[in-house]
Amino acid sequence: MDESACYLLPFVAHSWAPRGQTPLLLEQAGRAHLSLIAAISPTGRLYLAGQDQPFTSDDICWFLSKLCWQYRRQNMVVVWDGAAIHRSQTVRNWLQSRPGRVHLERLPAYSPALNPVELVWSQLKRSLKNRVFITLESLQAAVMNEVDYLQADRNRIRCFFRKKEIAFFTD
């Protein structure tokens, strides 16, 4: 599980163009962004939620509750980073109210390579490169198109768990 954000400011990447015709990206956006939270499972399921404001501890608890509902017949292991929002008292209280239901594994500091959800963000942001979005709605539509693409083939998400840095906990 992890959080990320997609901004209206374009993700600019190297591109090609005919000689003498330099491509230009004209943007009018400010710093408005779409906050995203996602969880993936080794079975290839992707769970994602987004909003137009930063996530709070209550939002993290809401997302964990949704995951618990999806896996209501099983206990869960959640692997996530050590972000301050994950260590908040609100999240601790939520976890204590469900003893044994959710087991947390915190990743070592500064180790995004160990989090398979980072590969979701990488693929998502790669699909948004060199595109200009004027409204959060258009950005959200592009994000949802990529999410639909990822969800269409569970094998794609299962492969994220086969990355050599990650495979140790799914083998």
C-alpha positions in Angstrom: 0.0 0.0 0.0 1.3 3.5 -0.8 0.2 7.0 -1.6 1.2 9.3 -4.5 0.0 12.4 -6.3 -0.5 13.5 -9.9 -0.2 17.2 -10.5 -1.8 19.3 -13.3 1.8 20.5 -14.1 2.9 18.2 -16.9 5.4 15.4 -16.5 7.9 16.4 -19.1 10.1 13.7 -20.7 12.5 13.5 -23.6 10.7 13.3 -26.9 11.4 13.5 -30.6 10.3 15.9 -33.3 11.4 16.8 -36.8 14.6 18.9 -36.9 13.9 22.6 -36.2 10.4 21.9 -34.8 10.9 21.9 -31.1 7.8 20.5 -29.3 6.2 22.9 -26.8 3.9 22.0 -23.9 1.7 25.0 -23.0 0.2 24.6 -19.5 -2.0 26.9 -17.5 -2.1 24.7 -14.4 -1.2 25.6 -10.9 -0.3 23.2 -8.2 -3.7 21.5 -8.1 -3.2 17.7 -7.8 -5.0 14.4 -7.4 -3.9 12.5 -4.3 -4.0 8.7 -4.9 -3.7 5.7 -2.6 -3.4 2.2 -3.8 -2.9 -1.3 -2.7 -2.1 -4.4 -4.7 -2.3 -8.1 -3.9 -0.1 -10.9 -5.1 -3.2 -12.3 -6.8 -3.2 -9.3 -9.1 -5.9 -7.2 -7.6 -5.5 -3.4 -7.6 -7.4 -1.2 -5.2 -7.2 2.6 -5.8 -8.8 5.7 -4.4 -8.2 9.3 -5.1 -9.2 12.8 -4.0 -8.3 16.4 -4.7 -6.8 17.1 -1.3 -4.0 15.5 0.7 -4.8 12.3 2.6 -5.4 12.5 6.3 -5.1 9.8 8.9 -8.9 9.4 8.7 -8.6 8.8 5.0 -5.9 6.1 5.6 -8.3 4.4 8.1 -11.2 4.6 5.6 -9.0 2.9 2.9 -7.9 0.2 5.3 -11.5 -0.4 6.2 -12.4 -0.8 2.5 -9.5 -3.3 2.1 -10.8 -5.2 5.2 -14.2 -5.4 3.7 -12.7 -6.8 0.4 -10.9 -9.4 2.4 -13.5 -9.9 5.1 -12.9 -13.6 5.4 -9.1 -13.3 5.8 -6.6 -11.4 7.9 -4.4 -9.1 6.0 -0.7 -8.3 5.8 -0.1 -4.7 4.8 3.4 -3.7 3.6 3.9 0.0 3.6 6.6 2.7 4.2 7.2 4.6 7.4 5.3 7.7 6.4 4.2 9.9 9.4 0.6 9.5 8.4 0.9 5.7 8.8 2.2 6.1 12.3 -0.4 8.6 13.5 -2.4 8.0 16.6 -5.6 7.8 14.6 -4.2 4.9 12.5 -2.8 3.2 15.7 -6.3 3.4 17.3 -7.9 2.0 14.2 -5.5 -0.9 14.2 -5.9 -1.6 17.9 -9.7 -1.7 17.5 -9.1 -4.7 15.1 -6.6 -6.9 16.9 -5.1 -9.5 14.6 -7.1 -8.4 11.6 -4.4 -6.3 10.0 -0.7 -7.1 10.4 1.6 -4.3 9.4 5.0 -4.7 7.9 7.0 -1.4 7.6 9.5 -1.1 4.9 13.0 0.1 5.8 13.5 3.9 5.4 14.3 5.2 1.9 13.5 1.9 0.2 10.8 2.4 -2.4 12.4 -0.3 -4.5 10.9 -2.8 -2.0 7.3 -1.6 -2.4 5.5 -3.2 -5.4 2.9 -0.4 -5.5 5.7 1.9 -6.6 5.6 0.0 -9.9 2.0 1.0 -10.3 2.9 4.7 -9.8 5.8 4.3 -12.2 3.6 2.9 -14.9 0.8 5.4 -14.2 3.1 8.4 -14.4 4.9 7.1 -17.5 1.5 7.0 -19.2 0.9 10.7 -18.3 4.3 12.0 -19.6 4.2 15.0 -22.0 0.4 15.4 -21.7 -1.3 18.6 -20.5 -4.3 18.5 -18.3 -6.3 21.7 -17.7 -8.7 20.3 -15.1 -8.5 17.7 -12.3 -11.4 16.0 -14.1 -9.4 15.4 -17.2 -6.4 14.2 -15.1 -8.7 11.9 -13.2 -10.1 10.5 -16.5 -6.5 9.8 -17.7 -5.6 8.1 -14.4 -8.7 6.0 -14.5 -7.9 4.9 -18.1 -4.5 3.7 -16.9 -6.0 2.0 -13.9 -8.5 0.2 -16.1 -5.6 -0.9 -18.3 -3.8 -2.3 -15.3 -6.9 -4.0 -13.9 -7.7 -5.6 -17.3 -4.9 -8.2 -16.9 -4.1 -9.4 -13.4 -0.9 -11.0 -14.6 0.5 -7.5 -15.1 0.1 -6.7 -11.4 1.3 -10.2 -10.4 4.5 -9.4 -12.2 5.2 -6.5 -9.9 5.7 -9.0 -7.1 8.3 -10.9 -9.2 10.8 -8.0 -9.2 13.9 -9.4 -7.6 13.9 -6.8 -4.7 10.3 -7.8 -3.9 10.1 -11.5 -4.6 11.5 -12.4 -1.2 8.2 -11.9 0.6 6.0 -13.6 -2.0 8.0 -16.7 -2.7 
